[in-house]
Amino acid sequence: MMISNSSSSNNLRLYSNSSGNNNSNTSGGVMKLSLKILFVAVLCFIGGMQLDRGFIVQIYFDDNGSDETVIRSLDENENRSFKGNSPSALVENDVDANVAVADGVETTNGIQVVAEEEIKPNDVDAPVVSDDAETANAVDDGVETRSEIQVVVEEEENKPIGDLSKPPEKLVLLGERHGGTNWITDHLAACFGDRIQVTNQYSRFKHWFQEDSLPENSAVVVALFRDPLDWVEAMRFEPHHAHDHVNFPPNFNMTAGSLSDKWWHELGKRMTWKEFVTKPWMGQRGEKDKQILESGIGTENAVCIDGYKWANVAPCSQEDATFLKGLGEYKYEFKFDGSERGFNSILELRRDKVLNHLSVADFRGTRSFFSYRFEDLKIDGTVGLLKNIEKATNLTANCEPMYGMVRDKDGKIKLAKTVGLRRRLHPKIISKKRKLPEDYIRYMNQFVDWEVESKIGYFPRQIE
């Protein structure tokens, strides 16, 4: 799934969901439905001009042929109900998630209207368009007794690319440790690197908090994310830059360890998952940092690693960033608000990092922004990613896309290209590096910030 930031223009889409038996009023209902859709389309167009946000308009039909229209803002918990065209009392938010999408024709103002093909209230065979074949089915569970037509006004998904007369200067890949960024960076460099700078740095290295530091509209940015449960487990297994999240022996000398040829896991042991997720994410200052504090020069004048300010990282001094084989240099980011406070846990770090990387979409230096889930690129391949970058840069990829994995007709997992399958029309298999303990899954389901995770398409995991 590709997630991209929104612009202010709106699209009008018609959703149809039918259930129960409601054929008795079909002959007289079609004309009324057509008039109702025309009324709603005009209402949505006017509303879209007045409101810089999306909203949902629902039309309900009962067995007696009467109807009710509900307008619901996508950004506010407020529903307004109308009987016919007359305002009435507020109604509860009741939106059926299992809806089929009718084909639409896009007009010049960015609004979509329903196709000429008639869709009857109980037409469960209406045309379906979906990004996910597993959900692209009209549902008739035989429980509901009313038909429901939804007209949805949504903001466009892609940020306006802007004037392409001046090409972007950089193609930037951002993402946390263990997020698949090396794989995608190398792929993009092979595809576009001969004509545009492909880099893993915006204001600083790809893993870290970013700031708006680039020239205006100079960068096309790809942000990569990984499922929080798998990502935290990967960090526990190999906590890059987080030396304090390893169980070293008592009185372990980090400086002496940095001079050793041994790998970090030969010097210490991995924490249990409970130790790892509950230990504060907070670095310690070394001798050089202490000298800066004692010198009186002021921490505001200190030159810190990766262009950070003193209050946003520990250590500040490069000399205190002890290197361990397999973990890299010692470094912990603080809350990115100048408070010099660490995080209560890696889960807090995850929340703030996701929000920071998503905010790059609104930076002055960002020309176009695309957000992807690591799992989807592994499954779907990079065809869609390359097409988006081609459009944003006005360059053609000089490479073959990587193809995802699907099941063939015999249930075997194969590269989609080798069996000629349309990847998005077949069940998808998400690869998992290792089985996760049930108690870990329960803990993460309870304490991960799922409101933030939902912005990038992640939700609590069911226990198998």
DAQUI-V595386 format. One record per helix or strand. SS is the DSSP state (H for helix, E for strand). FROM is the first residue (numbers start at 1). TO is the last residue. If there is no record, write none. Layout:
# DAQUI-V595386
ss=SS from=FROM to=TO
ss=SS from=FROM to=TO
This chain:
# DAQUI-V595386
ss=E from=2 to=3
ss=E from=10 to=17
ss=H from=23 to=50
ss=E from=55 to=61
ss=E from=67 to=73
ss=E from=79 to=83
ss=E from=86 to=87
ss=E from=100 to=101
ss=E from=104 to=106
ss=E from=112 to=114
ss=E from=147 to=155
ss=E from=170 to=175
ss=H from=181 to=192
ss=E from=197 to=199
ss=E from=201 to=201
ss=E from=205 to=205
ss=E from=219 to=225
ss=H from=228 to=237
ss=H from=243 to=245
ss=E from=246 to=248
ss=H from=254 to=258
ss=H from=264 to=267
ss=E from=268 to=270
ss=H from=273 to=278
ss=E from=281 to=281
ss=H from=287 to=295
ss=H from=299 to=301
ss=H from=305 to=307
ss=H from=310 to=312
ss=E from=313 to=314
ss=H from=318 to=320
ss=E from=323 to=324
ss=E from=328 to=329
ss=E from=332 to=333
ss=E from=343 to=343
ss=H from=346 to=362
ss=E from=366 to=373
ss=H from=374 to=380
ss=E from=381 to=381
ss=H from=383 to=393
ss=E from=403 to=403
ss=E from=405 to=407
ss=E from=413 to=415
ss=H from=416 to=419
ss=H from=423 to=425
ss=E from=428 to=428
ss=H from=438 to=447
ss=H from=450 to=456
